[in-house]
Amino acid sequence: MLLLALDSSSSIVSVAMVDFTPRGKKETLLYHHHTAHERTDSSSLFGGLEKAITLVGKPELIVVGLGPGSYNGLRVSVAAAQGMASALGIQLQGIPSALAMESDHTSYWIAGDARGGKYWLASVVDHQFIQEPLLLPPESIEALILTMPLLPLLASTPLPQLSELNKMTIATPSAIALARRSQMTSSRKWELTPLYLKPAHITPPSSRFHAEKKIC
């Protein structure tokens, strides 16, 4: 299966075209665009997508990162993926960007700045959420991380208020990792709804995360 994956939820735009054999047992990377960008500038994303299609051809599936992350980045990448899937008449799949980090770790804590003095935190084991994103103050994040102190802590940007926790590692979402997650037979099927960094899309600690609203 020829698969196009894209993510612009962080300061990095990542686009990849990967060919998988049946059941995803073997992969061939045919195109990769992974570069820094301004979150208000979508030219790098669209340039990468155009080049991928020109060089490799029409994919059979598009996979897009759902965040959490930059509001503008998520809005643009999801809209671009929807437009391409509709124009090409192919399937579209969304996967949380937090499950597709450019890291050797398969299990980790992951945190991000939600602004307003809050951060979001999730825990991942074997590329699956065991705690979906929560919106928390810094002191609550520290308490949660101490429940599983052996897991590394990843973040796509430095988080000064959390920098003393668990030797934080900077890592960003990867389109190649997104493509691989799509081939996991145990992967949950996510609604195509960006995980925006606001309470409507990240649960408070007292309830489970869900995203039911469709994007406009």
LOBA-438136 format. One record per residue (C-alpha): residue number from 1; chain; y, x, z. Coordinates in Angstrom, 3 decimals. Each point is the difference from the previous one (the first is absolute). Layout:
# residues N
R  nr  kette  c2  c1  c3
R  NUM  A  Y  X  Z;
...
END
This chain:
# residues 216
R  nr  kette  c2  c1  c3
R  1  A  0.000  0.000  0.000;
R  2  A  3.414  1.323  -1.001;
R  3  A  2.379  -0.626  2.874;
R  4  A  3.780  0.384  0.353;
R  5  A  1.265  0.452  3.575;
R  6  A  3.604  0.165  1.192;
R  7  A  1.942  0.270  3.246;
R  8  A  3.705  0.401  0.801;
R  9  A  0.024  -1.083  3.648;
R  10  A  1.123  3.447  1.216;
R  11  A  2.310  2.775  -1.196;
R  12  A  -2.720  0.910  -2.525;
R  13  A  -0.772  -1.889  -3.206;
R  14  A  -3.701  0.276  -0.777;
R  15  A  -1.661  -1.186  -3.220;
R  16  A  -3.552  0.800  -1.096;
R  17  A  -2.397  -1.004  -2.745;
R  18  A  -3.609  0.490  1.085;
R  19  A  -3.230  -0.776  -1.836;
R  20  A  -2.905  -1.010  2.246;
R  21  A  -3.650  -0.227  -1.002;
R  22  A  -1.849  -3.187  1.032;
R  23  A  0.066  -0.526  3.782;
R  24  A  2.648  2.709  0.331;
R  25  A  -2.517  2.826  0.399;
R  26  A  1.953  2.392  -2.226;
R  27  A  3.700  0.209  -0.791;
R  28  A  2.066  1.736  -2.665;
R  29  A  3.727  0.437  0.585;
R  30  A  1.738  -0.519  -3.350;
R  31  A  3.631  -0.118  1.092;
R  32  A  1.890  0.690  3.226;
R  33  A  3.725  -0.319  0.744;
R  34  A  0.911  0.792  3.625;
R  35  A  3.631  0.859  0.646;
R  36  A  2.892  -0.526  2.415;
R  37  A  2.508  -2.736  -0.821;
R  38  A  2.975  -1.826  1.417;
R  39  A  -1.202  -3.336  1.344;
R  40  A  2.753  -1.838  -1.876;
R  41  A  -0.908  1.705  -3.308;
R  42  A  -2.994  -1.468  -1.841;
R  43  A  0.276  2.197  -3.104;
R  44  A  -2.679  2.438  1.184;
R  45  A  -2.472  -2.839  0.582;
R  46  A  0.580  -1.625  -3.383;
R  47  A  -0.026  3.367  -1.741;
R  48  A  -3.359  0.822  1.569;
R  49  A  -1.472  -3.377  -0.935;
R  50  A  1.212  0.243  -3.590;
R  51  A  -1.440  3.482  -0.388;
R  52  A  -3.343  -1.038  1.506;
R  53  A  -0.413  -2.839  -2.507;
R  54  A  1.203  2.141  -2.920;
R  55  A  -2.319  2.925  0.752;
R  56  A  -3.108  -1.841  1.200;
R  57  A  0.175  -3.566  -1.262;
R  58  A  -0.497  -3.474  1.428;
R  59  A  -1.677  -0.088  3.437;
R  60  A  -2.577  -2.586  1.048;
R  61  A  1.462  -0.414  3.495;
R  62  A  3.334  0.698  1.711;
R  63  A  0.106  0.851  3.717;
R  64  A  3.319  0.008  1.875;
R  65  A  0.861  1.166  3.516;
R  66  A  1.215  -2.774  2.309;
R  67  A  1.617  2.133  2.716;
R  68  A  1.262  -0.104  2.660;
R  69  A  2.937  2.029  -1.233;
R  70  A  3.297  -0.152  -1.861;
R  71  A  1.123  -3.553  -0.777;
R  72  A  1.486  0.992  -3.365;
R  73  A  -2.944  2.198  -0.914;
R  74  A  -2.547  -2.705  0.788;
R  75  A  1.958  -2.733  -1.757;
R  76  A  0.330  2.044  -3.190;
R  77  A  -3.575  1.319  -0.129;
R  78  A  -1.629  -3.383  0.672;
R  79  A  2.234  -1.700  -2.574;
R  80  A  -0.773  2.748  -2.528;
R  81  A  -3.737  -0.333  0.611;
R  82  A  0.169  -3.788  -0.370;
R  83  A  1.989  0.270  -3.222;
R  84  A  -2.376  2.534  -1.527;
R  85  A  -3.106  -1.939  1.007;
R  86  A  1.417  -3.175  -1.537;
R  87  A  1.140  1.711  -3.204;
R  88  A  -3.305  1.845  -0.481;
R  89  A  -2.193  -2.885  1.135;
R  90  A  -1.870  2.016  2.622;
R  91  A  -0.912  -0.346  3.666;
R  92  A  2.291  1.096  2.822;
R  93  A  -1.021  1.066  3.506;
R  94  A  2.146  0.837  3.033;
R  95  A  -1.019  2.402  2.777;
R  96  A  2.113  1.050  3.013;
R  97  A  1.560  3.407  -0.634;
R  98  A  -0.866  0.947  3.595;
R  99  A  -3.685  0.066  -1.012;
R  100  A  0.629  2.428  -2.856;
R  101  A  1.739  3.015  1.479;
R  102  A  -0.072  3.429  -1.632;
R  103  A  -2.042  1.521  2.805;
R  104  A  -3.481  1.367  0.676;
R  105  A  -0.253  -2.294  3.028;
R  106  A  -2.010  -3.200  -0.405;
R  107  A  0.936  -1.252  3.485;
R  108  A  3.505  0.208  1.486;
R  109  A  2.969  -1.653  1.623;
R  110  A  2.867  -0.655  -2.386;
R  111  A  3.597  -0.754  0.966;
R  112  A  3.281  -0.712  -1.740;
R  113  A  3.654  -0.706  0.775;
R  114  A  0.727  -3.752  -0.033;
R  115  A  3.660  0.636  1.007;
R  116  A  1.905  -1.727  2.762;
R  117  A  -1.718  2.216  2.577;
R  118  A  -3.465  -1.235  -0.993;
R  119  A  -2.944  1.662  -1.690;
R  120  A  -3.161  -1.338  -1.560;
R  121  A  -3.417  1.326  0.925;
R  122  A  -3.515  -0.560  -1.343;
R  123  A  -3.380  1.638  0.547;
R  124  A  -2.445  0.750  -2.802;
R  125  A  -3.690  0.904  0.245;
R  126  A  -1.992  0.850  -3.127;
R  127  A  2.896  -1.185  -2.186;
R  128  A  0.087  -3.467  1.602;
R  129  A  2.437  -1.456  2.526;
R  130  A  -1.384  -0.459  3.491;
R  131  A  3.519  -0.820  1.189;
R  132  A  2.265  -1.416  -2.677;
R  133  A  3.734  0.843  0.060;
R  134  A  1.863  -0.893  3.186;
R  135  A  3.767  0.125  0.554;
R  136  A  0.625  1.896  3.247;
R  137  A  2.537  2.038  2.005;
R  138  A  -0.763  3.744  0.308;
R  139  A  -1.364  -0.206  3.559;
R  140  A  -2.558  -2.642  -0.990;
R  141  A  -1.171  2.118  -2.914;
R  142  A  -0.691  2.904  2.344;
R  143  A  -2.081  -2.241  2.266;
R  144  A  -2.077  -1.283  -2.914;
R  145  A  -0.623  3.444  -1.458;
R  146  A  -1.350  1.165  3.349;
R  147  A  -2.810  -2.571  -0.332;
R  148  A  -1.429  2.124  -2.854;
R  149  A  1.554  3.440  0.539;
R  150  A  -2.380  1.850  -2.322;
R  151  A  1.301  -1.742  -3.111;
R  152  A  2.731  1.946  -1.839;
R  153  A  3.393  -1.639  -0.466;
R  154  A  1.363  -0.264  -3.552;
R  155  A  3.466  -1.025  -1.181;
R  156  A  1.680  0.176  -3.406;
R  157  A  3.284  1.272  1.509;
R  158  A  0.873  1.853  3.228;
R  159  A  0.380  -2.375  2.954;
R  160  A  2.042  1.894  2.635;
R  161  A  -0.715  -2.406  2.855;
R  162  A  -3.738  0.330  -0.611;
R  163  A  -0.141  3.677  -0.956;
R  164  A  -1.649  1.086  3.248;
R  165  A  -2.916  -2.369  -0.490;
R  166  A  -3.311  1.426  -1.113;
R  167  A  1.502  2.679  -2.290;
R  168  A  1.233  -2.350  -2.701;
R  169  A  -0.931  0.883  -3.601;
R  170  A  2.237  -0.961  -2.914;
R  171  A  -1.972  -1.720  -2.772;
R  172  A  0.955  -2.481  -2.719;
R  173  A  -1.971  -2.661  -1.861;
R  174  A  -1.881  1.216  -3.069;
R  175  A  -0.790  -1.941  -3.175;
R  176  A  -3.265  1.926  -0.296;
R  177  A  -0.981  -1.106  3.500;
R  178  A  0.966  -3.590  -0.875;
R  179  A  -2.304  0.145  -3.002;
R  180  A  -2.839  1.272  2.179;
R  181  A  0.542  -2.695  2.639;
R  182  A  -0.316  -2.645  -2.718;
R  183  A  -3.524  1.236  -0.723;
R  184  A  -1.216  -0.382  3.583;
R  185  A  -2.488  -2.861  0.047;
R  186  A  0.924  -0.795  3.611;
R  187  A  3.731  -0.262  -0.737;
R  188  A  1.766  -3.178  1.052;
R  189  A  1.669  -2.018  -2.746;
R  190  A  3.714  -0.106  0.854;
R  191  A  2.532  -2.568  -1.098;
R  192  A  2.547  1.473  -2.369;
R  193  A  2.767  -0.108  2.611;
R  194  A  2.046  3.073  0.985;
R  195  A  -0.230  0.953  3.671;
R  196  A  3.748  0.116  0.572;
R  197  A  1.394  1.687  3.110;
R  198  A  1.227  -3.106  1.758;
R  199  A  -1.568  -2.400  2.528;
R  200  A  -0.899  -2.584  -2.641;
R  201  A  -2.499  2.435  -1.465;
R  202  A  -1.043  2.128  3.003;
R  203  A  -1.366  -1.770  3.041;
R  204  A  1.213  0.451  3.542;
R  205  A  -2.711  1.447  2.277;
R  206  A  -1.068  -3.437  1.253;
R  207  A  -1.422  -1.218  -3.300;
R  208  A  -1.928  1.306  -2.985;
R  209  A  1.676  1.144  -3.166;
R  210  A  0.017  -2.345  -2.975;
R  211  A  2.023  -0.291  -3.182;
R  212  A  -0.224  -3.406  -1.575;
R  213  A  3.312  -0.435  -1.773;
R  214  A  0.150  0.767  -3.697;
R  215  A  2.744  2.308  -1.192;
R  216  A  2.812  -1.642  -1.912;
END
